[in-house]
């Protein structure tokens, strides 16, 4: 909720919410904005617990929304796929840092995404 794709996320969630609870959609948009501000403040303060609590709160809200109208699952999946780093077309970059150390005869296999290893 604190990244460059915030506006797309907010608009997408609000649109999905509007399908199930049209009377609550504008209030939800405002609550999303407030939550974003709280997450940014928590990150700046190094408060991982508050950030996790806010995330859990919205996961619960979305779960209840899905229970109210399971037909929105496809729309929610489409939104999540659109917002994923792998499908970003806006030039967003996903940085991955991998660190490892092997000793003796140890092997290390690392990947930033899919990895397929075939050894004979």
PyMOL CGO cylinders between C-alpha atoms (Angstrom):
from pymol import cmd
from pymol.cgo import CYLINDER

trace = [
    CYLINDER, 0.00, 0.00, 0.00, 2.99, 2.29, 0.18, 0.3, 1, 1, 1, 1, 1, 1,
    CYLINDER, 2.99, 2.29, 0.18, 4.39, 1.91, -3.34, 0.3, 1, 1, 1, 1, 1, 1,
    CYLINDER, 4.39, 1.91, -3.34, 4.15, 3.67, -6.70, 0.3, 1, 1, 1, 1, 1, 1,
    CYLINDER, 4.15, 3.67, -6.70, 1.16, 1.57, -7.71, 0.3, 1, 1, 1, 1, 1, 1,
    CYLINDER, 1.16, 1.57, -7.71, -0.95, 2.99, -4.89, 0.3, 1, 1, 1, 1, 1, 1,
    CYLINDER, -0.95, 2.99, -4.89, -3.45, 4.83, -7.08, 0.3, 1, 1, 1, 1, 1, 1,
    CYLINDER, -3.45, 4.83, -7.08, -4.14, 1.75, -9.24, 0.3, 1, 1, 1, 1, 1, 1,
    CYLINDER, -4.14, 1.75, -9.24, -4.55, -0.35, -6.10, 0.3, 1, 1, 1, 1, 1, 1,
    CYLINDER, -4.55, -0.35, -6.10, -6.90, 2.15, -4.47, 0.3, 1, 1, 1, 1, 1, 1,
    CYLINDER, -6.90, 2.15, -4.47, -9.00, 2.55, -7.61, 0.3, 1, 1, 1, 1, 1, 1,
    CYLINDER, -9.00, 2.55, -7.61, -9.17, -1.20, -8.21, 0.3, 1, 1, 1, 1, 1, 1,
    CYLINDER, -9.17, -1.20, -8.21, -10.16, -2.08, -4.65, 0.3, 1, 1, 1, 1, 1, 1,
    CYLINDER, -10.16, -2.08, -4.65, -12.73, 0.72, -4.58, 0.3, 1, 1, 1, 1, 1, 1,
    CYLINDER, -12.73, 0.72, -4.58, -14.26, -0.48, -7.87, 0.3, 1, 1, 1, 1, 1, 1,
    CYLINDER, -14.26, -0.48, -7.87, -14.55, -4.04, -6.57, 0.3, 1, 1, 1, 1, 1, 1,
    CYLINDER, -14.55, -4.04, -6.57, -16.03, -2.78, -3.30, 0.3, 1, 1, 1, 1, 1, 1,
    CYLINDER, -16.03, -2.78, -3.30, -18.53, -0.67, -5.25, 0.3, 1, 1, 1, 1, 1, 1,
    CYLINDER, -18.53, -0.67, -5.25, -19.91, -3.84, -6.89, 0.3, 1, 1, 1, 1, 1, 1,
    CYLINDER, -19.91, -3.84, -6.89, -20.73, -5.45, -3.54, 0.3, 1, 1, 1, 1, 1, 1,
    CYLINDER, -20.73, -5.45, -3.54, -21.46, -2.45, -1.31, 0.3, 1, 1, 1, 1, 1, 1,
    CYLINDER, -21.46, -2.45, -1.31, -21.98, 0.64, -3.51, 0.3, 1, 1, 1, 1, 1, 1,
    CYLINDER, -21.98, 0.64, -3.51, -23.06, 2.71, -0.53, 0.3, 1, 1, 1, 1, 1, 1,
    CYLINDER, -23.06, 2.71, -0.53, -19.71, 2.06, 1.24, 0.3, 1, 1, 1, 1, 1, 1,
    CYLINDER, -19.71, 2.06, 1.24, -17.29, 2.47, -1.68, 0.3, 1, 1, 1, 1, 1, 1,
    CYLINDER, -17.29, 2.47, -1.68, -16.46, 6.14, -1.11, 0.3, 1, 1, 1, 1, 1, 1,
    CYLINDER, -16.46, 6.14, -1.11, -15.93, 5.56, 2.61, 0.3, 1, 1, 1, 1, 1, 1,
    CYLINDER, -15.93, 5.56, 2.61, -13.68, 2.59, 1.84, 0.3, 1, 1, 1, 1, 1, 1,
    CYLINDER, -13.68, 2.59, 1.84, -11.59, 4.75, -0.51, 0.3, 1, 1, 1, 1, 1, 1,
    CYLINDER, -11.59, 4.75, -0.51, -11.07, 7.22, 2.32, 0.3, 1, 1, 1, 1, 1, 1,
    CYLINDER, -11.07, 7.22, 2.32, -10.21, 4.42, 4.74, 0.3, 1, 1, 1, 1, 1, 1,
    CYLINDER, -10.21, 4.42, 4.74, -7.66, 3.08, 2.26, 0.3, 1, 1, 1, 1, 1, 1,
    CYLINDER, -7.66, 3.08, 2.26, -6.04, 6.51, 2.08, 0.3, 1, 1, 1, 1, 1, 1,
    CYLINDER, -6.04, 6.51, 2.08, -5.92, 6.73, 5.87, 0.3, 1, 1, 1, 1, 1, 1,
    CYLINDER, -5.92, 6.73, 5.87, -4.43, 3.24, 6.10, 0.3, 1, 1, 1, 1, 1, 1,
    CYLINDER, -4.43, 3.24, 6.10, -1.78, 4.16, 3.53, 0.3, 1, 1, 1, 1, 1, 1,
    CYLINDER, -1.78, 4.16, 3.53, -0.78, 7.17, 5.64, 0.3, 1, 1, 1, 1, 1, 1,
    CYLINDER, -0.78, 7.17, 5.64, -0.61, 4.96, 8.74, 0.3, 1, 1, 1, 1, 1, 1,
    CYLINDER, -0.61, 4.96, 8.74, 1.53, 2.38, 6.94, 0.3, 1, 1, 1, 1, 1, 1,
    CYLINDER, 1.53, 2.38, 6.94, 3.95, 5.01, 5.70, 0.3, 1, 1, 1, 1, 1, 1,
    CYLINDER, 3.95, 5.01, 5.70, 4.24, 6.43, 9.23, 0.3, 1, 1, 1, 1, 1, 1,
    CYLINDER, 4.24, 6.43, 9.23, 4.79, 2.94, 10.65, 0.3, 1, 1, 1, 1, 1, 1,
    CYLINDER, 4.79, 2.94, 10.65, 7.50, 2.20, 8.09, 0.3, 1, 1, 1, 1, 1, 1,
    CYLINDER, 7.50, 2.20, 8.09, 9.23, 5.49, 8.81, 0.3, 1, 1, 1, 1, 1, 1,
    CYLINDER, 9.23, 5.49, 8.81, 9.16, 4.67, 12.52, 0.3, 1, 1, 1, 1, 1, 1,
    CYLINDER, 9.16, 4.67, 12.52, 10.33, 1.09, 11.96, 0.3, 1, 1, 1, 1, 1, 1,
    CYLINDER, 10.33, 1.09, 11.96, 7.06, -0.18, 13.48, 0.3, 1, 1, 1, 1, 1, 1,
    CYLINDER, 7.06, -0.18, 13.48, 6.60, -3.55, 11.77, 0.3, 1, 1, 1, 1, 1, 1,
    CYLINDER, 6.60, -3.55, 11.77, 3.90, -4.63, 14.22, 0.3, 1, 1, 1, 1, 1, 1,
    CYLINDER, 3.90, -4.63, 14.22, 1.56, -1.77, 13.31, 0.3, 1, 1, 1, 1, 1, 1,
    CYLINDER, 1.56, -1.77, 13.31, 2.17, -2.41, 9.63, 0.3, 1, 1, 1, 1, 1, 1,
    CYLINDER, 2.17, -2.41, 9.63, 1.33, -6.11, 10.07, 0.3, 1, 1, 1, 1, 1, 1,
    CYLINDER, 1.33, -6.11, 10.07, -1.82, -5.25, 12.03, 0.3, 1, 1, 1, 1, 1, 1,
    CYLINDER, -1.82, -5.25, 12.03, -3.02, -2.88, 9.31, 0.3, 1, 1, 1, 1, 1, 1,
    CYLINDER, -3.02, -2.88, 9.31, -2.34, -5.51, 6.67, 0.3, 1, 1, 1, 1, 1, 1,
    CYLINDER, -2.34, -5.51, 6.67, -4.26, -8.13, 8.65, 0.3, 1, 1, 1, 1, 1, 1,
    CYLINDER, -4.26, -8.13, 8.65, -7.18, -5.73, 9.08, 0.3, 1, 1, 1, 1, 1, 1,
    CYLINDER, -7.18, -5.73, 9.08, -7.51, -5.26, 5.31, 0.3, 1, 1, 1, 1, 1, 1,
    CYLINDER, -7.51, -5.26, 5.31, -7.05, -8.96, 4.63, 0.3, 1, 1, 1, 1, 1, 1,
    CYLINDER, -7.05, -8.96, 4.63, -10.03, -9.55, 6.90, 0.3, 1, 1, 1, 1, 1, 1,
    CYLINDER, -10.03, -9.55, 6.90, -12.07, -6.89, 5.13, 0.3, 1, 1, 1, 1, 1, 1,
    CYLINDER, -12.07, -6.89, 5.13, -11.34, -8.37, 1.72, 0.3, 1, 1, 1, 1, 1, 1,
    CYLINDER, -11.34, -8.37, 1.72, -12.10, -11.88, 3.00, 0.3, 1, 1, 1, 1, 1, 1,
    CYLINDER, -12.10, -11.88, 3.00, -15.49, -10.72, 4.29, 0.3, 1, 1, 1, 1, 1, 1,
    CYLINDER, -15.49, -10.72, 4.29, -16.14, -8.96, 0.97, 0.3, 1, 1, 1, 1, 1, 1,
    CYLINDER, -16.14, -8.96, 0.97, -15.41, -12.21, -0.86, 0.3, 1, 1, 1, 1, 1, 1,
    CYLINDER, -15.41, -12.21, -0.86, -17.77, -14.05, 1.47, 0.3, 1, 1, 1, 1, 1, 1,
    CYLINDER, -17.77, -14.05, 1.47, -20.49, -11.51, 0.72, 0.3, 1, 1, 1, 1, 1, 1,
    CYLINDER, -20.49, -11.51, 0.72, -20.01, -11.95, -3.04, 0.3, 1, 1, 1, 1, 1, 1,
    CYLINDER, -20.01, -11.95, -3.04, -17.78, -14.84, -4.17, 0.3, 1, 1, 1, 1, 1, 1,
    CYLINDER, -17.78, -14.84, -4.17, -18.28, -13.76, -7.80, 0.3, 1, 1, 1, 1, 1, 1,
    CYLINDER, -18.28, -13.76, -7.80, -15.77, -10.93, -7.29, 0.3, 1, 1, 1, 1, 1, 1,
    CYLINDER, -15.77, -10.93, -7.29, -12.92, -13.42, -6.82, 0.3, 1, 1, 1, 1, 1, 1,
    CYLINDER, -12.92, -13.42, -6.82, -12.05, -13.29, -10.53, 0.3, 1, 1, 1, 1, 1, 1,
    CYLINDER, -12.05, -13.29, -10.53, -11.97, -9.48, -10.49, 0.3, 1, 1, 1, 1, 1, 1,
    CYLINDER, -11.97, -9.48, -10.49, -9.79, -9.49, -7.39, 0.3, 1, 1, 1, 1, 1, 1,
    CYLINDER, -9.79, -9.49, -7.39, -7.41, -12.02, -8.99, 0.3, 1, 1, 1, 1, 1, 1,
    CYLINDER, -7.41, -12.02, -8.99, -7.21, -9.85, -12.12, 0.3, 1, 1, 1, 1, 1, 1,
    CYLINDER, -7.21, -9.85, -12.12, -6.37, -6.80, -10.01, 0.3, 1, 1, 1, 1, 1, 1,
    CYLINDER, -6.37, -6.80, -10.01, -3.69, -8.68, -8.06, 0.3, 1, 1, 1, 1, 1, 1,
    CYLINDER, -3.69, -8.68, -8.06, -2.17, -10.02, -11.27, 0.3, 1, 1, 1, 1, 1, 1,
    CYLINDER, -2.17, -10.02, -11.27, -2.15, -6.53, -12.76, 0.3, 1, 1, 1, 1, 1, 1,
    CYLINDER, -2.15, -6.53, -12.76, -0.37, -5.14, -9.70, 0.3, 1, 1, 1, 1, 1, 1,
    CYLINDER, -0.37, -5.14, -9.70, 2.21, -7.91, -9.42, 0.3, 1, 1, 1, 1, 1, 1,
    CYLINDER, 2.21, -7.91, -9.42, 5.81, -6.93, -10.21, 0.3, 1, 1, 1, 1, 1, 1,
    CYLINDER, 5.81, -6.93, -10.21, 6.01, -9.56, -12.98, 0.3, 1, 1, 1, 1, 1, 1,
    CYLINDER, 6.01, -9.56, -12.98, 3.23, -7.90, -14.95, 0.3, 1, 1, 1, 1, 1, 1,
    CYLINDER, 3.23, -7.90, -14.95, 4.24, -4.29, -14.34, 0.3, 1, 1, 1, 1, 1, 1,
    CYLINDER, 4.24, -4.29, -14.34, 4.34, -2.40, -17.61, 0.3, 1, 1, 1, 1, 1, 1,
    CYLINDER, 4.34, -2.40, -17.61, 4.92, 1.01, -16.08, 0.3, 1, 1, 1, 1, 1, 1,
    CYLINDER, 4.92, 1.01, -16.08, 8.65, 0.49, -15.66, 0.3, 1, 1, 1, 1, 1, 1,
    CYLINDER, 8.65, 0.49, -15.66, 8.43, -0.49, -12.00, 0.3, 1, 1, 1, 1, 1, 1,
    CYLINDER, 8.43, -0.49, -12.00, 11.50, -2.38, -10.88, 0.3, 1, 1, 1, 1, 1, 1,
    CYLINDER, 11.50, -2.38, -10.88, 11.59, -5.22, -8.40, 0.3, 1, 1, 1, 1, 1, 1,
    CYLINDER, 11.59, -5.22, -8.40, 14.97, -5.49, -6.71, 0.3, 1, 1, 1, 1, 1, 1,
    CYLINDER, 14.97, -5.49, -6.71, 16.09, -8.82, -5.36, 0.3, 1, 1, 1, 1, 1, 1,
    CYLINDER, 16.09, -8.82, -5.36, 19.19, -9.31, -3.23, 0.3, 1, 1, 1, 1, 1, 1,
    CYLINDER, 19.19, -9.31, -3.23, 20.43, -12.80, -2.57, 0.3, 1, 1, 1, 1, 1, 1,
    CYLINDER, 20.43, -12.80, -2.57, 23.26, -13.65, -0.21, 0.3, 1, 1, 1, 1, 1, 1,
    CYLINDER, 23.26, -13.65, -0.21, 24.67, -17.09, 0.52, 0.3, 1, 1, 1, 1, 1, 1,
    CYLINDER, 24.67, -17.09, 0.52, 27.80, -18.80, 1.71, 0.3, 1, 1, 1, 1, 1, 1,
    CYLINDER, 27.80, -18.80, 1.71, 28.68, -22.43, 1.24, 0.3, 1, 1, 1, 1, 1, 1,
    CYLINDER, 28.68, -22.43, 1.24, 31.37, -24.35, 3.05, 0.3, 1, 1, 1, 1, 1, 1,
    CYLINDER, 31.37, -24.35, 3.05, 33.02, -27.62, 2.26, 0.3, 1, 1, 1, 1, 1, 1,
    CYLINDER, 33.02, -27.62, 2.26, 31.25, -29.35, -0.61, 0.3, 1, 1, 1, 1, 1, 1,
    CYLINDER, 31.25, -29.35, -0.61, 28.03, -27.36, -0.14, 0.3, 1, 1, 1, 1, 1, 1,
    CYLINDER, 28.03, -27.36, -0.14, 26.05, -26.14, -3.12, 0.3, 1, 1, 1, 1, 1, 1,
    CYLINDER, 26.05, -26.14, -3.12, 23.97, -23.03, -3.35, 0.3, 1, 1, 1, 1, 1, 1,
    CYLINDER, 23.97, -23.03, -3.35, 21.16, -22.45, -5.80, 0.3, 1, 1, 1, 1, 1, 1,
    CYLINDER, 21.16, -22.45, -5.80, 19.53, -19.03, -5.78, 0.3, 1, 1, 1, 1, 1, 1,
    CYLINDER, 19.53, -19.03, -5.78, 16.97, -17.41, -7.99, 0.3, 1, 1, 1, 1, 1, 1,
    CYLINDER, 16.97, -17.41, -7.99, 14.96, -14.23, -7.96, 0.3, 1, 1, 1, 1, 1, 1,
    CYLINDER, 14.96, -14.23, -7.96, 12.04, -16.10, -9.42, 0.3, 1, 1, 1, 1, 1, 1,
    CYLINDER, 12.04, -16.10, -9.42, 11.49, -19.58, -10.89, 0.3, 1, 1, 1, 1, 1, 1,
    CYLINDER, 11.49, -19.58, -10.89, 14.36, -22.02, -10.75, 0.3, 1, 1, 1, 1, 1, 1,
    CYLINDER, 14.36, -22.02, -10.75, 14.61, -25.44, -12.34, 0.3, 1, 1, 1, 1, 1, 1,
    CYLINDER, 14.61, -25.44, -12.34, 17.58, -27.64, -11.56, 0.3, 1, 1, 1, 1, 1, 1,
    CYLINDER, 17.58, -27.64, -11.56, 18.29, -30.88, -13.37, 0.3, 1, 1, 1, 1, 1, 1,
    CYLINDER, 18.29, -30.88, -13.37, 21.30, -32.81, -12.23, 0.3, 1, 1, 1, 1, 1, 1,
    CYLINDER, 21.30, -32.81, -12.23, 22.43, -36.14, -13.54, 0.3, 1, 1, 1, 1, 1, 1,
]
cmd.load_cgo(trace, "trace")
